[in-house]
């Protein structure tokens, strides 16, 4: 079946004319919606070439309908402009007169009849149709006739059209209508970015357009800013188009090359009448005044869009900054700072495409500035040109650092994150030049004080003080490093809660260390650390990250400086080691390492105090006490550094502050180990002992931080476990312990270090432990009253270690279920035994008990005893059994100690001693016989807790 004639487009102009003529004539005679739609339907049957030749003939009846005086129905106008749009989209306007007339006629369709300066109150459909037609007209202009729209004589009409489009873009509620108005405005100002081909103006044509658009710049700039900062519900498409218009218009009018040409070229005087009053001459004074006003508007745009939720808006802000810095850096000298800030703030954007675009842009800006500075070095006419890129960046960094504390206190988290990203961006852009910037005392002081205020911790949580680690050891020896570090206490800061903010702050400190002079930065922040307790924790946090950054740890590989191709400044290993040694020395000094962490005096504290502060010692330390400012330092007012409370004025705030300071310093030692790697091993001689001291702390947060630090040190130094770390360094650790035990009043932490070593070492160190154990027992013998509380924990850890290293066969074979059930079921038996033992202690029924015991002995056993012959040679005991007997000997005397806490601990030690000696009954029985009277005393006349512990000892022996 052959196709219908209407299905193939008409290509012959004569046939097309004959085909369209009846509809055109009818429309001229009877303007109606039906006739317009009929003509529009027929137009679709004509191809583009024929439409081009018949363009004016076809447009005539359509324009005639628009020119008919009187009100017109919206449907009719809408149908007409839709038909015109079809013609213009498929043909070119080659005549300026046609372009001018159509521009005026179509624009009038948007105007209000009563107020031509405002949009008409028409339907959205009609407005969209008119805007589509106007956009098609501007794209249909052929050759250079479109540039005649920007001649001075056209300024009133051009201004009216721009005002209408801006009003539609700002006031309309429909997103589609707003976007269409802004798209049309882009086409009108030669900024269209659609896929169609566009005419590229020459430099002379661009200068002419800029001169004309200078008159419209104030209105466009202010109206578009209102759109950008308007309702977020308008969507990102509208915002992106508005930013494009603002960027393009400002870049066109304030272009440096145009303004320089305007100085040497005089515009010919034209007889324009009143229109001449609308013209703007871009004189230096006008440029300076306009730049100041644009600076205010630019700040609004950046503040509204820099942290916008949609990445395309943030990308367009980067494009705006890049465009204006490339074209208007001299005329907009005042705006260079905010424009750089916008670029720098996007260096760390979460969207990779923005980061990449931003880095490229900043590199281009830097290169342009270098070349411009070299060209302008011999000229003084342009002051802004001689200002180097580094100067601008350093001034911006100083300004931002000045306002950073205020912004962190008053802004929301999203704004804080953007400000910190800008700060970090400046550091990355400056790169190695940050060392030059920081040689300025003003810059270094402002940046450091800003970090001190921003990183202030919230230390009011009472739970930090309350959490204690009374258990003998935290069982992490078998746990992995990652599983332990996952449970580290989270820091709470005073001015922010978002973890992303802390991450950026950490990266800022690392970047300072990475690019800066490590000696200068270490000395400066150590001075802050010493100056005031208010800055001590923050300074320690900064120092930790500075060292990590200087070592290149966690610093992004792509963070290249934009001033050159270098990857940054790596400190040498010698520099790092020197910085680490100075910081560790400060951290572990007496005044900063031994801080008050207890909120109240415990029994242990009072016992320790009796040992550590006898009256005879204060003759040595009184001078130190008087010179120590306890309020500012928040440390123990004694050179001994014991962790007991000596002042009732110590507050929870001070205690928490001390706890966090210790934790941060412990984390710092771990950071330093990671920075130096295997080179940290020589420093273990001075740093490992203090860390072990804190691992034995009662404050849970401190002990956890110390154990975490030990894990990090092990990993950094190449040890696979804490056991290997301690075993490999046991010689000088035990030597320090031995020496410090001789001066226990000055080194009260020595027993705790020994306790930690016992918890995390193995039996291979037993030969080394032998002498130390004797030192402990000797110290205990010399002063039971003073040292019992200190050494009971050590003895308990020792016996627990021996029980772990040398398990008895009975303990290995005995099922756990049986022992558990037996403990539950023997409560009745315990009470019966308790009653019987109490009677025996009072002398009741002792004869019957002895008779029963004698009857239980067989004659054979008696004969065997008598037949024992040979020399009385006793085999030498293994060292662990010998140590156990020595410990058990001391426990017999301590069972009658007046302190319940000590008695309970001694009973625990006895229980472990019995377990260890259970393999050697000939050694166990005499020792049990010796301690039995004291044990019976605990069963008959002691606190219920002691009774229960004593029963457990007896149960282990008899079981």
HURABEL-V751223 format. One record per run of one state. SS is the DSSP state (helix for helix, strand for strand, loop for the rest). FROM is the first residue (numbers start at 1). TO is the last residue. If there is no record, write none. Layout:
BEGIN
ss->SS from->FROM to->TO
ss->SS from->FROM to->TO
END
This chain:
BEGIN
ss->loop from->1 to->4
ss->helix from->5 to->7
ss->loop from->8 to->9
ss->strand from->10 to->10
ss->loop from->11 to->12
ss->helix from->13 to->29
ss->loop from->30 to->32
ss->helix from->33 to->43
ss->loop from->44 to->45
ss->strand from->46 to->46
ss->loop from->47 to->47
ss->helix from->48 to->53
ss->loop from->54 to->54
ss->helix from->55 to->67
ss->loop from->68 to->73
ss->helix from->74 to->89
ss->loop from->90 to->92
ss->strand from->93 to->93
ss->loop from->94 to->95
ss->helix from->96 to->108
ss->loop from->109 to->110
ss->strand from->111 to->111
ss->loop from->112 to->118
ss->strand from->119 to->119
ss->loop from->120 to->123
ss->helix from->124 to->140
ss->strand from->141 to->141
ss->loop from->142 to->142
ss->helix from->143 to->150
ss->loop from->151 to->151
ss->helix from->152 to->171
ss->loop from->172 to->174
ss->helix from->175 to->188
ss->loop from->189 to->202
ss->helix from->203 to->228
ss->loop from->229 to->231
ss->helix from->232 to->234
ss->loop from->235 to->235
ss->helix from->236 to->253
ss->loop from->254 to->255
ss->helix from->256 to->264
ss->loop from->265 to->272
ss->helix from->273 to->278
ss->loop from->279 to->283
ss->helix from->284 to->305
ss->loop from->306 to->310
ss->helix from->311 to->328
ss->loop from->329 to->332
ss->helix from->333 to->345
ss->loop from->346 to->351
ss->helix from->352 to->375
ss->loop from->376 to->382
ss->helix from->383 to->386
ss->loop from->387 to->388
ss->helix from->389 to->410
ss->loop from->411 to->412
ss->helix from->413 to->438
ss->loop from->439 to->440
ss->helix from->441 to->454
ss->loop from->455 to->456
ss->strand from->457 to->457
ss->loop from->458 to->462
ss->helix from->463 to->466
ss->loop from->467 to->467
ss->strand from->468 to->468
ss->loop from->469 to->480
ss->helix from->481 to->485
ss->loop from->486 to->492
ss->strand from->493 to->493
ss->loop from->494 to->498
ss->helix from->499 to->515
ss->loop from->516 to->517
ss->helix from->518 to->531
ss->loop from->532 to->532
ss->helix from->533 to->550
ss->loop from->551 to->572
ss->helix from->573 to->587
ss->loop from->588 to->589
ss->helix from->590 to->593
ss->loop from->594 to->594
ss->strand from->595 to->595
ss->loop from->596 to->602
ss->helix from->603 to->612
ss->loop from->613 to->614
ss->helix from->615 to->627
ss->loop from->628 to->629
ss->helix from->630 to->633
ss->loop from->634 to->634
ss->strand from->635 to->635
ss->loop from->636 to->651
ss->helix from->652 to->695
ss->loop from->696 to->698
ss->strand from->699 to->699
ss->helix from->700 to->717
ss->loop from->718 to->721
ss->helix from->722 to->728
ss->loop from->729 to->729
ss->helix from->730 to->742
ss->loop from->743 to->749
ss->helix from->750 to->760
ss->loop from->761 to->762
ss->helix from->763 to->782
ss->loop from->783 to->783
ss->helix from->784 to->805
ss->loop from->806 to->808
ss->helix from->809 to->813
ss->loop from->814 to->815
ss->helix from->816 to->825
ss->loop from->826 to->826
ss->helix from->827 to->841
ss->loop from->842 to->845
ss->helix from->846 to->855
ss->loop from->856 to->858
ss->helix from->859 to->867
ss->loop from->868 to->878
ss->helix from->879 to->894
ss->loop from->895 to->899
ss->helix from->900 to->917
ss->loop from->918 to->920
ss->helix from->921 to->940
ss->loop from->941 to->943
ss->helix from->944 to->958
ss->loop from->959 to->959
END
